[in-house]
Amino acid sequence: KVDHTPFHDACVRDSCACDTGGDCECFCTAVAAYAQACNKAGACIKWRTPDICPLFCDFYKPIGECEWHYNPCGYPCMKTCKNPSGKCSSQIPALEGN
C-alpha cells in the first residue's frame, strides 16, 4: 500500500547528509516516517529494537519500573485537561509512542 521508494531515497539522502546527532539520528527519523506512513495505511510495524533506534526507558526497564512503554501503534488520544475523556475521532491514525 505504501510506496517505499521516496522513503528509501530520503533515508539515504538524509543519512548521508546528516550532521547532527550522528547518522543514526537521521536514519531513525527517516525510518519512523516510513513506519508512520505504513501505520496510516493500516500496517503496524514494530521496528525499534535495543540495537536499532532504541527507546532506552522501554528496553532496559522491566514493566512496572517505567511508566512509559513503547507501542509502535499507540492510541493517539490521551486523557488531558482539554480532553478528559481521552476520546477523539476514529479518523486519527495510531501513533508511535504510548
Contacts in CASP RR format, 6 or more apart in sequence:
PFRMAT RR
TARGET T0000
AUTHOR 0000-0000-0000
METHOD contacts of the structure
MODEL  1
KVDHTPFHDACVRDSCACDTGGDCECFCTAVAAYAQACNKAGACIKWRTP
DICPLFCDFYKPIGECEWHYNPCGYPCMKTCKNPSGKCSSQIPALEGN
1 38 0 8 1.000
1 41 0 8 1.000
1 42 0 8 1.000
1 43 0 8 1.000
2 34 0 8 1.000
2 37 0 8 1.000
2 38 0 8 1.000
2 41 0 8 1.000
2 43 0 8 1.000
4 34 0 8 1.000
7 30 0 8 1.000
7 33 0 8 1.000
7 34 0 8 1.000
7 37 0 8 1.000
10 30 0 8 1.000
10 33 0 8 1.000
11 27 0 8 1.000
11 30 0 8 1.000
11 31 0 8 1.000
11 34 0 8 1.000
14 26 0 8 1.000
14 27 0 8 1.000
14 29 0 8 1.000
14 30 0 8 1.000
15 23 0 8 1.000
15 26 0 8 1.000
15 27 0 8 1.000
15 30 0 8 1.000
16 23 0 8 1.000
17 26 0 8 1.000
18 25 0 8 1.000
18 26 0 8 1.000
18 27 0 8 1.000
20 26 0 8 1.000
24 53 0 8 1.000
27 53 0 8 1.000
28 53 0 8 1.000
31 47 0 8 1.000
31 53 0 8 1.000
32 53 0 8 1.000
32 96 0 8 1.000
35 45 0 8 1.000
35 47 0 8 1.000
35 72 0 8 1.000
35 96 0 8 1.000
36 93 0 8 1.000
36 95 0 8 1.000
36 96 0 8 1.000
38 44 0 8 1.000
38 45 0 8 1.000
39 45 0 8 1.000
39 72 0 8 1.000
39 73 0 8 1.000
39 93 0 8 1.000
39 94 0 8 1.000
39 95 0 8 1.000
39 96 0 8 1.000
40 93 0 8 1.000
42 93 0 8 1.000
44 72 0 8 1.000
44 73 0 8 1.000
44 94 0 8 1.000
45 72 0 8 1.000
46 72 0 8 1.000
47 53 0 8 1.000
47 72 0 8 1.000
48 54 0 8 1.000
48 55 0 8 1.000
48 70 0 8 1.000
48 72 0 8 1.000
49 59 0 8 1.000
50 59 0 8 1.000
50 60 0 8 1.000
55 70 0 8 1.000
55 97 0 8 1.000
57 66 0 8 1.000
57 68 0 8 1.000
57 69 0 8 1.000
58 66 0 8 1.000
58 68 0 8 1.000
58 69 0 8 1.000
58 70 0 8 1.000
59 70 0 8 1.000
63 69 0 8 1.000
68 97 0 8 1.000
68 98 0 8 1.000
69 98 0 8 1.000
70 96 0 8 1.000
70 97 0 8 1.000
70 98 0 8 1.000
71 96 0 8 1.000
71 97 0 8 1.000
71 98 0 8 1.000
72 96 0 8 1.000
72 97 0 8 1.000
73 94 0 8 1.000
73 95 0 8 1.000
73 96 0 8 1.000
74 94 0 8 1.000
74 95 0 8 1.000
74 96 0 8 1.000
74 97 0 8 1.000
74 98 0 8 1.000
75 94 0 8 1.000
75 95 0 8 1.000
76 88 0 8 1.000
76 92 0 8 1.000
76 93 0 8 1.000
76 94 0 8 1.000
76 95 0 8 1.000
77 83 0 8 1.000
77 86 0 8 1.000
77 87 0 8 1.000
77 88 0 8 1.000
77 92 0 8 1.000
78 86 0 8 1.000
79 85 0 8 1.000
79 86 0 8 1.000
80 86 0 8 1.000
END
